[in-house]
Amino acid sequence: MRRISDKAYYERRARTEIRKANMTSDPSAKRVHLALAANYLNHVRSMEADAEQGGDLEMA
């Protein structure tokens, strides 16, 4: 159950960083916020892949 709250946390952080990027006019800051959002989303995808892999092992 902890994985679900972790996933929600990272998704929320990514949305926050995207919102910050949309609110700034500084191109450097925009790139940083979008890079952070991408990292958070990659982490979520990695967690989903780990969960799928764990599910596959349990069925075997």
MMTF fields as JSON, N, C-alpha, C and O atoms, coordinates in Angstrom:
{
  "mmtfVersion": "1.0.0",
  "mmtfProducer": "UNKNOWN",
  "numBonds": 239,
  "numAtoms": 240,
  "numGroups": 60,
  "numChains": 1,
  "numModels": 1,
  "chainsPerModel": [1],
  "groupsPerChain": [60],
  "chainIdList": ["A"],
  "bondAtomList": [4, 2, 8, 6, 12, 10, 16, 14, 20, 18, 24, 22, 28, 26, 32, 30, 36, 34, 40, 38, 44, 42, 48, 46, 52, 50, 56, 54, 60, 58, 64, 62, 68, 66, 72, 70, 76, 74, 80, 78, 84, 82, 88, 86, 92, 90, 96, 94, 100, 98, 104, 102, 108, 106, 112, 110, 116, 114, 120, 118, 124, 122, 128, 126, 132, 130, 136, 134, 140, 138, 144, 142, 148, 146, 152, 150, 156, 154, 160, 158, 164, 162, 168, 166, 172, 170, 176, 174, 180, 178, 184, 182, 188, 186, 192, 190, 196, 194, 200, 198, 204, 202, 208, 206, 212, 210, 216, 214, 220, 218, 224, 222, 228, 226, 232, 230, 236, 234],
  "bondOrderList": [1, 1, 1, 1, 1, 1, 1, 1, 1, 1, 1, 1, 1, 1, 1, 1, 1, 1, 1, 1, 1, 1, 1, 1, 1, 1, 1, 1, 1, 1, 1, 1, 1, 1, 1, 1, 1, 1, 1, 1, 1, 1, 1, 1, 1, 1, 1, 1, 1, 1, 1, 1, 1, 1, 1, 1, 1, 1, 1],
  "groupList": [{"groupName": "MET", "atomNameList": ["N", "CA", "C", "O"], "elementList": ["N", "C", "C", "O"], "formalChargeList": [0, 0, 0, 0], "bondAtomList": [1, 0, 2, 1, 3, 2], "bondOrderList": [1, 1, 2], "singleLetterCode": "M", "chemCompType": "L-PEPTIDE LINKING"}, {"groupName": "ARG", "atomNameList": ["N", "CA", "C", "O"], "elementList": ["N", "C", "C", "O"], "formalChargeList": [0, 0, 0, 0], "bondAtomList": [1, 0, 2, 1, 3, 2], "bondOrderList": [1, 1, 2], "singleLetterCode": "R", "chemCompType": "L-PEPTIDE LINKING"}, {"groupName": "ILE", "atomNameList": ["N", "CA", "C", "O"], "elementList": ["N", "C", "C", "O"], "formalChargeList": [0, 0, 0, 0], "bondAtomList": [1, 0, 2, 1, 3, 2], "bondOrderList": [1, 1, 2], "singleLetterCode": "I", "chemCompType": "L-PEPTIDE LINKING"}, {"groupName": "SER", "atomNameList": ["N", "CA", "C", "O"], "elementList": ["N", "C", "C", "O"], "formalChargeList": [0, 0, 0, 0], "bondAtomList": [1, 0, 2, 1, 3, 2], "bondOrderList": [1, 1, 2], "singleLetterCode": "S", "chemCompType": "L-PEPTIDE LINKING"}, {"groupName": "ASP", "atomNameList": ["N", "CA", "C", "O"], "elementList": ["N", "C", "C", "O"], "formalChargeList": [0, 0, 0, 0], "bondAtomList": [1, 0, 2, 1, 3, 2], "bondOrderList": [1, 1, 2], "singleLetterCode": "D", "chemCompType": "L-PEPTIDE LINKING"}, {"groupName": "LYS", "atomNameList": ["N", "CA", "C", "O"], "elementList": ["N", "C", "C", "O"], "formalChargeList": [0, 0, 0, 0], "bondAtomList": [1, 0, 2, 1, 3, 2], "bondOrderList": [1, 1, 2], "singleLetterCode": "K", "chemCompType": "L-PEPTIDE LINKING"}, {"groupName": "ALA", "atomNameList": ["N", "CA", "C", "O"], "elementList": ["N", "C", "C", "O"], "formalChargeList": [0, 0, 0, 0], "bondAtomList": [1, 0, 2, 1, 3, 2], "bondOrderList": [1, 1, 2], "singleLetterCode": "A", "chemCompType": "L-PEPTIDE LINKING"}, {"groupName": "TYR", "atomNameList": ["N", "CA", "C", "O"], "elementList": ["N", "C", "C", "O"], "formalChargeList": [0, 0, 0, 0], "bondAtomList": [1, 0, 2, 1, 3, 2], "bondOrderList": [1, 1, 2], "singleLetterCode": "Y", "chemCompType": "L-PEPTIDE LINKING"}, {"groupName": "GLU", "atomNameList": ["N", "CA", "C", "O"], "elementList": ["N", "C", "C", "O"], "formalChargeList": [0, 0, 0, 0], "bondAtomList": [1, 0, 2, 1, 3, 2], "bondOrderList": [1, 1, 2], "singleLetterCode": "E", "chemCompType": "L-PEPTIDE LINKING"}, {"groupName": "THR", "atomNameList": ["N", "CA", "C", "O"], "elementList": ["N", "C", "C", "O"], "formalChargeList": [0, 0, 0, 0], "bondAtomList": [1, 0, 2, 1, 3, 2], "bondOrderList": [1, 1, 2], "singleLetterCode": "T", "chemCompType": "L-PEPTIDE LINKING"}, {"groupName": "ASN", "atomNameList": ["N", "CA", "C", "O"], "elementList": ["N", "C", "C", "O"], "formalChargeList": [0, 0, 0, 0], "bondAtomList": [1, 0, 2, 1, 3, 2], "bondOrderList": [1, 1, 2], "singleLetterCode": "N", "chemCompType": "L-PEPTIDE LINKING"}, {"groupName": "PRO", "atomNameList": ["N", "CA", "C", "O"], "elementList": ["N", "C", "C", "O"], "formalChargeList": [0, 0, 0, 0], "bondAtomList": [1, 0, 2, 1, 3, 2], "bondOrderList": [1, 1, 2], "singleLetterCode": "P", "chemCompType": "L-PEPTIDE LINKING"}, {"groupName": "VAL", "atomNameList": ["N", "CA", "C", "O"], "elementList": ["N", "C", "C", "O"], "formalChargeList": [0, 0, 0, 0], "bondAtomList": [1, 0, 2, 1, 3, 2], "bondOrderList": [1, 1, 2], "singleLetterCode": "V", "chemCompType": "L-PEPTIDE LINKING"}, {"groupName": "HIS", "atomNameList": ["N", "CA", "C", "O"], "elementList": ["N", "C", "C", "O"], "formalChargeList": [0, 0, 0, 0], "bondAtomList": [1, 0, 2, 1, 3, 2], "bondOrderList": [1, 1, 2], "singleLetterCode": "H", "chemCompType": "L-PEPTIDE LINKING"}, {"groupName": "LEU", "atomNameList": ["N", "CA", "C", "O"], "elementList": ["N", "C", "C", "O"], "formalChargeList": [0, 0, 0, 0], "bondAtomList": [1, 0, 2, 1, 3, 2], "bondOrderList": [1, 1, 2], "singleLetterCode": "L", "chemCompType": "L-PEPTIDE LINKING"}, {"groupName": "GLN", "atomNameList": ["N", "CA", "C", "O"], "elementList": ["N", "C", "C", "O"], "formalChargeList": [0, 0, 0, 0], "bondAtomList": [1, 0, 2, 1, 3, 2], "bondOrderList": [1, 1, 2], "singleLetterCode": "Q", "chemCompType": "L-PEPTIDE LINKING"}, {"groupName": "GLY", "atomNameList": ["N", "CA", "C", "O"], "elementList": ["N", "C", "C", "O"], "formalChargeList": [0, 0, 0, 0], "bondAtomList": [1, 0, 2, 1, 3, 2], "bondOrderList": [1, 1, 2], "singleLetterCode": "G", "chemCompType": "PEPTIDE LINKING"}],
  "groupTypeList": [0, 1, 1, 2, 3, 4, 5, 6, 7, 7, 8, 1, 1, 6, 1, 9, 8, 2, 1, 5, 6, 10, 0, 9, 3, 4, 11, 3, 6, 5, 1, 12, 13, 14, 6, 14, 6, 6, 10, 7, 14, 10, 13, 12, 1, 3, 0, 8, 6, 4, 6, 8, 15, 16, 16, 4, 14, 8, 0, 6],
  "groupIdList": [1, 2, 3, 4, 5, 6, 7, 8, 9, 10, 11, 12, 13, 14, 15, 16, 17, 18, 19, 20, 21, 22, 23, 24, 25, 26, 27, 28, 29, 30, 31, 32, 33, 34, 35, 36, 37, 38, 39, 40, 41, 42, 43, 44, 45, 46, 47, 48, 49, 50, 51, 52, 53, 54, 55, 56, 57, 58, 59, 60],
  "secStructList": [7, 2, 2, 2, 2, 2, 2, 2, 2, 2, 2, 2, 2, 2, 2, 2, 2, 2, 2, 2, 2, 2, 2, 7, 7, 7, 2, 2, 2, 2, 2, 2, 2, 2, 2, 2, 2, 2, 2, 2, 2, 2, 2, 2, 2, 2, 2, 2, 2, 2, 2, 2, 2, 2, 2, 2, 2, 2, 2, 7],
  "xCoordList": [0.824, 0.0, 0.868, 0.442, 2.044, 2.954, 3.324, 3.515, 3.428, 3.808, 2.804, 3.193, 1.537, 0.51, 0.694, 0.614, 0.939, 1.113, 2.413, 2.472, 3.464, 4.7, 4.445, 4.926, 3.686, 3.373, 2.6, 2.898, 1.623, 0.83, 1.708, 1.534, 2.652, 3.559, 4.36, 4.428, 4.963, 5.79, 4.961, 5.419, 3.761, 2.884, 2.508, 2.467, 2.234, 1.884, 3.07, 2.9, 4.279, 5.476, 5.696, 6.069, 5.473, 5.641, 4.652, 5.025, 3.391, 2.385, 2.762, 2.568, 3.296, 3.706, 4.833, 4.815, 5.807, 6.931, 6.463, 6.956, 5.527, 4.988, 4.251, 4.367, 3.502, 2.782, 3.778, 3.555, 4.868, 5.89, 6.514, 6.759, 6.771, 7.366, 6.439, 6.896, 5.144, 4.18, 4.043, 3.652, 4.358, 4.185, 5.416, 5.319, 6.563, 7.777, 8.047, 7.665, 8.707, 9.072, 10.567, 11.031, 11.317, 12.754, 12.994, 12.603, 13.632, 13.834, 14.667, 14.408, 15.66, 16.491, 15.679, 15.765, 14.897, 14.062, 13.025, 12.719, 12.489, 11.492, 12.1, 11.476, 13.335, 14.014, 14.254, 14.081, 14.654, 14.914, 13.632, 13.636, 12.542, 11.275, 10.792, 10.29, 10.942, 10.513, 11.413, 10.941, 12.704, 13.614, 13.26, 13.273, 12.947, 12.536, 11.244, 11.112, 10.304, 9.04, 9.303, 8.707, 10.186, 10.512, 11.14, 10.841, 12.007, 12.617, 11.57, 11.607, 10.644, 9.577, 8.732, 8.393, 8.391, 7.569, 8.328, 7.734, 9.634, 10.442, 10.464, 10.434, 10.517, 10.502, 9.175, 9.152, 8.081, 6.76, 6.725, 6.246, 7.226, 7.234, 8.079, 7.717, 9.207, 10.074, 9.37, 9.497, 8.629, 7.883, 6.797, 6.567, 6.131, 5.091, 5.696, 5.111, 6.863, 7.527, 7.946, 7.811, 8.448, 8.826, 7.609, 7.691, 6.494, 5.271, 4.789, 4.355, 4.863, 4.463, 5.388, 4.939, 6.673, 7.651, 7.428, 7.536, 7.123, 6.833, 5.593, 5.547, 4.587, 3.362, 3.613, 3.019, 4.493, 4.822, 5.546, 5.32, 6.405, 7.143, 6.218, 6.418, 5.205, 4.28, 3.437, 3.075, 3.119, 2.292, 3.087, 2.503, 4.397, 5.23, 5.39, 6.061],
  "yCoordList": [-1.197, 0.0, 1.26, 2.308, 1.163, 2.302, 2.756, 3.95, 1.825, 2.163, 3.125, 4.016, 2.956, 3.81, 5.248, 6.176, 5.44, 6.802, 7.404, 8.606, 6.575, 7.067, 7.528, 8.581, 6.732, 7.074, 8.387, 9.25, 8.533, 9.766, 10.963, 12.046, 10.767, 11.848, 12.326, 13.526, 11.394, 11.778, 12.379, 13.297, 11.879, 12.474, 13.899, 14.786, 14.119, 15.459, 16.407, 17.559, 15.921, 16.759, 17.123, 18.256, 16.185, 16.456, 17.519, 18.444, 17.393, 18.4, 19.774, 20.785, 19.817, 21.086, 21.721, 22.925, 20.919, 21.448, 21.938, 22.955, 21.241, 21.684, 23.004, 23.903, 23.117, 24.362, 25.514, 26.615, 25.264, 26.294, 26.708, 27.891, 25.721, 26.021, 26.901, 27.8, 26.647, 27.446, 28.857, 29.766, 29.052, 30.373, 31.266, 32.472, 30.707, 31.51, 31.961, 31.295, 33.093, 33.59, 33.395, 33.636, 32.961, 32.732, 31.379, 30.341, 31.381, 30.126, 29.098, 27.897, 29.568, 28.637, 27.968, 26.756, 28.758, 28.212, 27.252, 26.224, 27.595, 26.731, 25.367, 24.333, 25.368, 24.106, 23.279, 22.061, 23.948, 23.239, 22.596, 21.428, 23.351, 22.811, 21.644, 20.651, 21.761, 20.672, 19.445, 18.313, 19.667, 18.543, 17.825, 16.595, 18.591, 17.982, 17.187, 16.083, 17.748, 17.046, 15.738, 14.708, 15.786, 14.576, 13.52, 12.332, 13.951, 13.004, 12.357, 11.149, 13.155, 12.607, 11.603, 10.539, 11.939, 11.036, 9.757, 8.681, 9.873, 8.678, 7.775, 6.55, 8.391, 7.619, 6.869, 5.71, 7.53, 6.883, 5.7, 4.625, 5.886, 4.796, 3.623, 2.461, 3.943, 2.897, 2.133, 0.912, 2.843, 2.182, 1.282, 0.183, 1.738, 0.928, -0.322, -1.403, -0.181, -1.332, -2.333, -3.542, -1.839, -2.725, -3.462, -4.647, -2.771, -3.397, -4.479, -5.548, -4.202, -5.203, -6.406, -7.55, -6.146, -7.219, -8.074, -9.299, -7.44, -8.171, -9.021, -10.141, -8.511, -9.265, -10.459, -11.52, -10.291, -11.395, -12.506, -13.684, -12.15, -13.148, -13.926, -15.12, -13.252, -13.927, -14.953, -15.983, -14.686, -15.605, -16.819, -17.871, -16.693, -17.788, -18.91, -19.901],
  "zCoordList": [0.0, 0.0, 0.0, -0.487, 0.528, 0.564, -0.844, -1.076, -1.784, -3.152, -3.782, -4.537, -3.483, -4.072, -3.605, -4.41, -2.317, -1.824, -2.361, -2.619, -2.532, -3.128, -4.559, -4.978, -5.299, -6.688, -6.747, -7.572, -5.884, -5.852, -5.509, -6.066, -4.593, -4.205, -5.415, -5.681, -6.146, -7.29, -8.42, -9.1, -8.624, -9.635, -9.249, -10.102, -7.974, -7.5, -7.647, -8.047, -7.323, -7.474, -8.944, -9.248, -9.847, -11.278, -11.739, -12.461, -11.325, -11.702, -11.15, -11.825, -9.938, -9.337, -10.145, -10.399, -10.548, -11.328, -12.695, -13.184, -13.315, -14.607, -14.43, -15.263, -13.357, -13.069, -12.875, -13.378, -12.149, -11.94, -13.274, -13.512, -14.145, -15.453, -16.275, -16.98, -16.188, -16.947, -16.4, -17.131, -15.131, -14.518, -14.645, -14.418, -15.002, -15.078, -16.514, -17.476, -16.629, -17.956, -18.227, -19.341, -17.216, -17.35, -18.035, -17.5, -19.21, -19.94, -19.168, -19.25, -18.423, -17.649, -16.55, -16.353, -15.842, -14.768, -15.341, -14.739, -16.505, -17.151, -17.465, -17.223, -18.012, -18.325, -17.068, -17.076, -15.991, -14.732, -14.21, -13.821, -14.2, -13.7, -14.562, -14.036, -15.875, -16.753, -16.604, -16.705, -16.364, -16.134, -14.833, -14.774, -13.798, -12.532, -12.708, -12.182, -13.444, -13.695, -14.443, -14.131, -15.418, -16.18, -15.275, -15.403, -14.364, -13.433, -12.535, -12.302, -12.036, -11.19, -11.972, -11.454, -13.216, -14.027, -14.391, -14.46, -14.623, -14.882, -13.658, -13.775, -12.485, -11.246, -11.107, -10.692, -11.452, -11.398, -12.361, -11.999, -13.582, -14.564, -14.075, -14.259, -13.451, -12.914, -11.797, -11.706, -10.949, -9.879, -10.461, -9.956, -11.515, -12.159, -12.788, -12.71, -13.41, -14.023, -12.948, -13.138, -11.831, -10.728, -10.185, -9.862, -10.085, -9.578, -10.541, -10.111, -11.847, -12.841, -12.788, -12.864, -12.657, -12.603, -11.358, -11.416, -10.25, -9.024, -9.169, -8.659, -9.855, -10.103, -11.001, -10.809, -11.985, -12.885, -12.135, -12.411, -11.2, -10.44, -9.512, -9.289, -8.97, -8.066, -8.813, -8.245, -10.078, -10.856, -11.321, -11.58, -11.432, -11.947, -10.947, -11.233]
}
